[in-house]
Amino acid sequence: KYGLDLDVDGDVLSFEITSDRADIISKFSLAKLIKMILGKKVVDKDIKFEDLEVKVEKTERKYVNCLKLRLKGSVNDLFDDLILMQEKLNQVIGRNRKFAACGFFDFNKINFPIIYKNLTKDKIKFVPLGFNEVKDYEFVIESTSQGKDYGNLLKSPIVWIDKNNEIIALPPIINADKFSITRETKEIFIDVTGVDKYIVNQFTKILIVNLSEIGDVSVIKVKYSSKDIDPNLSFENRTIMLSEDNIRNVLGVEIPIKEAKKILEQLGFKVKSIRDSLSINIPYYRYDIIHQVD
């Protein structure tokens, strides 16, 4: 019914999802779905925007969205869940980081303004995640597991660099150890970078709906050096009309419009009855809903 393959082992519930329901990518969104099934009221939070000095220059991975997550406390026991969600999104939506990838950083360790730009290989020196010494670009690409796996995604190195000229990350390959999140982190800066505008936006929206279950998420207004690289992130919901005839033709059964409305509301949709049809509000993150058949 909900597109999930579930398995129970004692007090552990394992679930598998299909790529079209990647909005259920973590236990946070799964808990939200269970709440819907139980008939509890679920309200999507309003999207907040925040101005920070974040600049983006044109690169081969030119589409960039940034978020800020303020947790209710510190990361603590959420650490493994956050890393797992990041890895799954990079794999499923980003196609192993080829089309898009995200990075998590300790917001309070970053010195703004920051810039996303190309940097020549000879100028790239920083302490990569998991190391305690400064390494150069060749070492990162040739001697780290991340460099070996993802170094081929870039023709020219791209960095996030702060106002002190410290390298924050080499996206989509590896973070600098200093700026990576720990269990003590209370606020997280998140970047989503990639080559495909549609996938970068989809990736970002799925992050927002999942992270909103554990804290307050803001979209950071990024300043672009070129107008043609703005990802144009929109949170407008769509509306689809569904009639009794549509339901009968697709499913081959009669479902009264009132019953259909009840089912759809249990699935988390906002629905209005208009005579023998339903006006269904599709949440901004439900990329799997395209037409009436869905």
Order of alpha helices (4+ residues) and beta strands (2+ residues): beta-beta-alpha-beta-beta-alpha-beta-beta-beta-beta-alpha-alpha-beta-beta-beta-beta-alpha-beta-beta-alpha-alpha-beta-beta
